[in-house]
Amino acid sequence: MGFCGCAAFARRRLSLKPLRFVLPPYHQRRLFRGAAFRAFYSTRAQPGTQAELRQKPRSPLSSTLGRRPHHPAKVMQIEHKTTVLAAPSVLFRIYEDVANWHTWDPDTRRALLDGPLQVGSKGKLTPTKGNTVPMRITEVTQDRSFTVESKIPMFCMVFEHELNPTASGTEVVHRVTITGPLLLFLGRVLGKQIDSGLPVTLRNLKQLAEARSAA
């Protein structure tokens, strides 16, 4: 029997005279009292009645029940600093020479920028361990700071470089901020690499800047 045959059979079965269902007297009285109660209070908005409660806005707590709480994305930030006996301008000239970043940053194999060190410039950076990633300059303050952002799917790294003048030279601050879902899987290993690599980078940068300043 196909679908049409089953439908015809069911239609014939349902064409029988329907049965009458009668509530017992006790349930009829309860149903009548409930209907009368709702009809009476629906026309009078007494304080605290159901009619008034329906008009009250839901509390902030009740509106959040049943929803998944929002958890901010996990963030990892690593920072190291050193003092260099050189002017900020000397250090910034080294920063501007992007093609030679690898001479003082052991974690960089090659770095290329499609223009000068200015906001909006884009390029590529190849680490000594890993694949080439895109980079973009997001902030530049002449002789004071610049920021590089590198994004891949579900992962973002921001490299901040700050030059703070001191009485004896310059305080150099390098800060790396990592965000994204992949941080949950790569954070521990990558964090150890960055934490051990930044002091080496700052030491090389210090030697190069002080040698140029003394020349």
Secondary structure by P-SEA (a helix, b strand, c coil): ccaaaaaaaaaaaaccbbbbbbccaaaaaaaaaaaaaaaaaaaccccccaaaaaaccccccccccccccccccbbbbbbbbbbbcccaaaaaaaaacccccccccccccbbbbccccccccccccccccccbbbbbbcccccccbbbbbbbcccbbbbbbbbbbbcccbbbbbbbbbbbcccccccaaaaaaaaaacaaaaaaaaaaaaaaaaac
